[in-house]
Amino acid sequence: MHLRKDALEKIISICARYKDEPSPLMLVLSDVQKEYGYIPLEVQEVIAKELNLPVSDIYGVVTFYSFFSLTPKGKYVIGCCIGTACYVKGGQLVLDKFSDLLKIKPGQTTEDGLFTLDALRCIGACGIAPAITINGKVYPKVEVKQVEGIINEYRALEQKGA
């Protein structure tokens, strides 16, 4: 993968935007993630050079925090909570059903680029467990029998050209 000139310039400008911050890394990574949807190694190398940090430091941060990604995400990111409350109420079964129907494992994206499936440790929705999120929209008390309908809802949006 080779960065296009305009992408390289954008990443450098994001780094420059935070040059006076005492700890700019999280701000830079957050903006780059918002701009491109993921932070591959080649981009991390540019950030490392611009911030005068080792690439290993940047890689460590990107891989530690679940909201950063090394690979492109799908149009719809499904986050299935499997924290304690959600797990006890069937969150793992809901995650397994999404995995089965989409034919991907957590952390993967469907071949058509439509869905990414993530297993989340806690989304702070314990009172409505098991909960899932899709691009920030929270679905409360999800049952295994609802999973196919939820997937079909988003497939229908695509057919309408959403």
HUJO-V219107 format. One record per pair of residues at least 4 apart in sequence whose C-alpha atoms are under 7 Angstrom apart, sorted by sequence separation. I is the first residue (numbers start at 0). GAP is how many residues later the second one is. If there is no record, write none. Layout:
I/GAP
I/GAP
This chain:
2/4
3/4
4/4
5/4
6/4
7/4
8/4
9/4
10/4
11/4
12/4
14/4
23/4
24/4
25/4
26/4
27/4
28/4
29/4
30/4
31/4
32/4
38/4
39/4
40/4
41/4
42/4
43/4
44/4
45/4
46/4
47/4
48/4
52/4
53/4
54/4
55/4
56/4
57/4
58/4
59/4
60/4
72/4
81/4
82/4
83/4
84/4
85/4
86/4
89/4
90/4
91/4
92/4
93/4
94/4
95/4
96/4
97/4
98/4
99/4
103/4
108/4
109/4
124/4
132/4
133/4
141/4
145/4
146/4
147/4
148/4
149/4
150/4
151/4
152/4
153/4
154/4
155/4
156/4
157/4
2/5
18/5
32/5
38/5
47/5
80/5
81/5
85/5
86/5
98/5
103/5
109/5
132/5
156/5
17/6
32/6
47/6
61/6
98/6
103/6
108/6
109/6
124/6
131/6
132/6
31/7
47/7
61/7
108/7
130/7
131/7
101/8
107/8
108/8
130/8
131/8
81/9
106/9
107/9
130/9
44/10
47/10
80/10
81/10
106/10
129/10
130/10
43/11
79/11
105/11
106/11
128/11
129/11
130/11
104/12
105/12
127/12
128/12
129/12
14/13
105/13
127/13
13/14
43/14
79/15
10/21
37/30
38/30
39/30
37/31
38/31
39/31
14/32
37/32
37/33
37/34
14/35
32/35
36/35
73/35
14/36
36/36
72/36
77/37
81/37
11/38
74/38
75/38
76/38
77/38
78/38
79/38
80/38
81/38
82/38
73/39
74/39
75/39
76/39
77/39
78/39
79/39
80/39
81/39
82/39
90/39
73/40
74/40
75/40
76/40
77/40
78/40
79/40
80/40
81/40
85/40
88/40
89/40
73/41
78/41
80/41
84/41
88/41
73/42
80/42
72/43
85/43
84/44
85/44
85/45
96/47
80/49
93/49
97/49
80/50
93/50
96/50
79/51
80/51
92/51
79/52
78/53
79/53
77/54
78/54
77/55
78/55
77/56
76/57
77/57
75/58
76/58
75/59
